Amino acid sequence: MKDKSIAPTMRERIMREDDFIVSKTDPKGIITYCNPIFIEFSGYAEDELLGTQHNIIRHPDMPRAAFKLAWDTIQAGREFFAYVKNMSKDGGFYWVFTHITPDFGPRGDIVGYTSVRRCPKREALDKVAPVYQQMLAAETAAGARDAIAAGTGVLVGLLKQTGMSYEELVFSL
Ligand SMILES: Cc1cc2nc3c(=O)[nH]c(=O)nc-3n(C[C@H](O)[C@H](O)[C@H](O)COP(=O)(O)O)c2cc1C
């Protein structure tokens, strides 16, 4: 379970060019595998990660609507790309560029998910961070019940403004 007592700090860990942070989950998102680099960046031991949800590394700066979009996409059987700010066990943070894919069983059913995270482009983060800030501000102002709709509204507005799809926007950064 997520330890809500962890206070976020300004300590940043920066992914190296050739790092891949990998994890696998069951269909509910319970972690079934993580690689040594996941352990290094998250600061958790393998036995603290296996059997838990990825929200153990959720950073409070991330808007809820971003995860809603992620889950809607992968549960529909599609791949999902995003820049994500994660939180380590000591409260520090690390940015990743993530790719999440559904894993299909022999009958085409989703048997789990795999995430591979690479080093994000710094110039992309300069653009993504303010968007997440706006989404989060809208979510906070809307209150818990309407948060996801409010955060999604900010993102949809931005997509309309740019005339791009979500994926086009992510890859344009
Ligand atoms: C394969 C996979 C990888 C994920 N990776 C992350 C991650 O790196 N960071 C994160 O905060 N959430 C990740 N999530 C999303 C979490 O399941 C969860 O939706 C998110 O942390 C928000 O949690 P909350 O709604 O309990 O706040 C991942 C989900 C899946 C299926």
The ligand as a Gaussian input file, in Angstrom:
#p B3LYP/6-31G(d) Opt

LIG

0 1
 C        1.860000      -1.563000     -16.222000
 C        1.489000      -0.335000     -15.421000
 C        2.477000       0.576000     -15.052000
 C        2.170000       1.701000     -14.303000
 N        3.188000       2.552000     -13.959000
 C        2.929000       3.600000     -13.147000
 C        3.983000       4.454000     -12.704000
 O        5.153000       4.310000     -13.076000
 N        3.654000       5.474000     -11.859000
 C        2.376000       5.696000     -11.423000
 O        2.159000       6.621000     -10.632000
 N        1.362000       4.912000     -11.861000
 C        1.613000       3.879000     -12.706000
 N        0.572000       3.090000     -13.125000
 C       -0.816000       3.501000     -12.804000
 C       -1.272000       3.032000     -11.423000
 O       -1.871000       1.761000     -11.588000
 C       -2.324000       3.990000     -10.810000
 O       -3.405000       4.134000     -11.703000
 C       -1.751000       5.390000     -10.503000
 O       -0.569000       5.304000      -9.752000
 C       -2.773000       6.263000      -9.743000
 O       -3.110000       5.643000      -8.573000
 P       -4.303000       6.141000      -7.635000
 O       -5.506000       6.270000      -8.513000
 O       -4.448000       5.096000      -6.581000
 O       -3.865000       7.469000      -7.096000
 C        0.843000       1.951000     -13.903000
 C       -0.158000       1.034000     -14.265000
 C        0.150000      -0.086000     -15.015000
 C       -0.931000      -1.055000     -15.394000

